[in-house]
Amino acid sequence: MFLPKETARMSTIQDRLTALGVTLPVANPPVANYVPFVRTGPLLHISGQVSLDASGGIKGVVGEDVDLETAKAAARLCGLSLLAQMKAALGDLDGVLRIVKLGGFVQAGPGFFEIPQVVNGCSDLMVEVFGDRGKHARSAVGVYRLPMNFAVEVDAIVEIV
């Protein structure tokens, strides 16, 4: 059966989220003097999203208070919040053409060096949701402290329609 282009595209990403068992959180409001996202031309810049969830999120120093697997889960939480911000900015996620770049920040202890593996928690989610359009450039940086003691923070640049 032939579907008009708009109908065929209408809920593709939402269908994928459903198939993956992913429920998006409500987009988090800013906690300081900034906006959660800025749309300029074909790009959407999303402010850093921390490892927050309904239970309060994942906090602490990775490699001391937080192990690698939990830190990867924290990065995935950041990814879910990035998706929620994309949806808030665009109305749905079908307007995402490409995840251009992720910037990952890990509150890492002095002996913890698996920063890229932590940020993979977010990167893997983007590829699961968007397929090849989710493959992106990336920074993965270990930092001394993050806001409110969250374990991970990730920001994004997204190409949109």
Legacy VTK file of the C-alpha trace (Angstrom):
# vtk DataFile Version 3.0
C-alpha trace
ASCII
DATASET POLYDATA
POINTS 161 float
0.000 0.000 0.000
1.351 3.433 -0.915
1.346 6.059 1.811
1.853 9.756 1.196
5.382 10.844 2.104
4.300 12.713 5.265
2.219 9.789 6.546
4.999 7.280 5.905
7.485 9.437 7.823
5.135 10.651 10.537
6.047 8.400 13.461
9.134 6.479 12.357
11.348 7.428 15.293
8.547 7.090 17.845
7.889 3.601 16.491
11.567 2.759 16.916
11.536 4.108 20.502
8.506 1.952 21.250
10.168 -1.124 19.742
13.261 -0.448 21.877
11.094 -0.072 24.996
12.292 3.508 25.444
10.084 6.092 27.128
11.329 9.661 26.977
11.357 11.773 30.115
9.869 15.247 30.232
12.416 17.760 28.949
14.306 19.242 31.890
14.033 22.994 32.449
17.279 24.969 32.811
18.724 25.277 36.319
20.661 28.504 35.679
20.836 31.408 33.210
20.666 29.540 29.886
18.107 27.988 27.557
17.794 24.224 27.027
18.291 24.504 23.266
18.931 26.995 20.490
17.778 26.476 16.934
19.850 28.306 14.325
19.441 27.519 10.650
19.568 23.750 10.143
21.224 23.139 13.515
19.833 22.515 16.970
22.313 23.077 19.820
21.221 21.330 23.005
22.620 22.392 26.362
24.313 19.788 28.532
21.966 17.207 29.973
23.004 15.520 33.210
22.438 11.932 34.355
19.071 12.723 35.916
16.029 10.483 36.159
12.867 10.338 38.244
14.750 8.763 41.161
17.261 11.622 41.325
19.761 10.299 38.833
23.266 8.949 38.975
25.652 11.075 40.985
29.212 10.742 42.176
32.746 10.335 40.947
33.209 7.659 38.290
35.885 5.190 39.326
35.256 5.896 43.008
31.518 6.140 43.814
30.272 4.963 40.415
31.503 1.942 38.436
31.905 1.773 34.649
28.581 0.038 33.909
26.633 2.465 36.092
28.444 5.380 34.441
27.452 4.051 30.999
23.852 3.925 32.250
24.301 7.532 33.413
25.402 8.546 29.908
22.338 6.791 28.493
20.169 8.882 30.847
21.841 11.971 29.382
20.964 10.671 25.919
17.321 10.202 26.882
17.232 13.803 28.100
18.849 14.960 24.844
16.109 13.153 22.918
13.477 14.797 25.127
14.964 18.227 24.358
14.992 17.432 20.622
11.331 16.484 20.836
10.542 19.661 22.803
12.296 21.767 20.173
10.843 20.038 17.106
7.510 18.562 18.214
8.686 15.052 17.283
11.969 13.345 16.479
11.315 12.780 12.783
12.751 16.238 12.063
16.213 15.020 13.105
18.365 14.565 10.020
21.604 13.716 11.814
23.264 13.734 15.199
26.276 15.876 14.287
28.281 15.930 17.520
28.064 14.910 21.156
30.178 16.454 23.880
30.520 14.084 26.823
31.802 15.053 30.261
32.501 12.465 32.940
33.157 13.368 36.578
36.142 11.031 36.795
38.374 10.004 39.661
42.147 10.337 39.288
42.669 6.694 38.304
39.730 6.374 35.910
40.609 6.469 32.205
37.683 4.695 30.477
36.012 8.021 29.634
35.176 7.024 26.010
33.492 3.799 27.164
31.300 5.799 29.546
30.157 8.221 26.837
29.351 5.222 24.611
26.232 4.870 26.770
24.877 7.977 25.038
26.442 7.337 21.636
25.014 3.819 21.460
21.526 5.164 22.222
21.724 7.672 19.359
22.645 4.896 16.918
19.917 2.607 18.299
17.316 5.329 17.793
18.454 6.967 14.544
20.508 4.238 12.839
23.260 5.648 10.608
21.848 9.158 11.160
22.795 8.727 14.815
26.520 8.236 14.083
28.313 11.399 15.131
31.552 13.175 15.900
32.278 13.290 19.620
34.344 14.579 22.487
34.710 12.522 25.678
36.352 14.442 28.499
37.084 13.597 32.125
36.425 16.530 34.440
37.014 17.293 38.108
33.397 18.203 38.933
29.987 18.423 37.278
26.923 20.427 38.374
25.108 19.052 41.423
27.574 16.124 41.583
26.065 14.312 38.569
28.313 11.595 37.171
27.892 12.481 33.476
26.791 15.395 31.299
26.353 15.370 27.512
25.484 18.156 25.076
24.635 17.849 21.386
24.586 19.485 17.991
21.834 18.102 15.743
21.056 18.726 12.071
17.325 19.271 11.609
14.829 19.872 8.818
LINES 1 162
161 0 1 2 3 4 5 6 7 8 9 10 11 12 13 14 15 16 17 18 19 20 21 22 23 24 25 26 27 28 29 30 31 32 33 34 35 36 37 38 39 40 41 42 43 44 45 46 47 48 49 50 51 52 53 54 55 56 57 58 59 60 61 62 63 64 65 66 67 68 69 70 71 72 73 74 75 76 77 78 79 80 81 82 83 84 85 86 87 88 89 90 91 92 93 94 95 96 97 98 99 100 101 102 103 104 105 106 107 108 109 110 111 112 113 114 115 116 117 118 119 120 121 122 123 124 125 126 127 128 129 130 131 132 133 134 135 136 137 138 139 140 141 142 143 144 145 146 147 148 149 150 151 152 153 154 155 156 157 158 159 160
